[in-house]
């Protein structure tokens, strides 16, 4: 599904380890919310652009800080971005 204008809620899960994203699909579907992918320690430009475009009131972080760190909502991914441990 494509959200052409805005979304009240957005789910944000790591795209580096699929179980969290996969497990959040039913909840996102129930909330009629998009599921966006991020990295553990930084926010990809494409995801940041969608968050800017959708202007959600609520962002549900899936998997806790071990999967998506607190910095990932404010740190853009660059060559110097932190790698995922393990």
Residue, then its C-alpha position, 0 to 999 in steps of 0.5 A: x500500500x502507498x500512503x500518498x499524503x500522510x500517516x498518523x502512525x509509522x512503524x520503524x524496524x531494522x532492515x538488517x535483521x528481517x525478523x523484527x520487520x516481519x513480526x511487525x507487519x500484522x501490527x502495522x496492518x492493523x493500524x493501517x500504518x506504513x512500515x519503514x526500514x532503518x539501520x541500527x545506528x543511523x537513518x537512511x536518507x530514503x527513510x528520512x524523506x518518507x518520515x518528512x513526507x508522511x509527518x506521523x504523529x507516532x513512530x513505533x520503534x520495533x525491536x527495542x534499542x538493540x535493533x534500532x538505537x535512539x540515534x537512528x531517528x536523528x543520525x543520517x547514514x553516511x560512510x562513517x555511520x556506526x555499524x551493526x554489532x555482531 
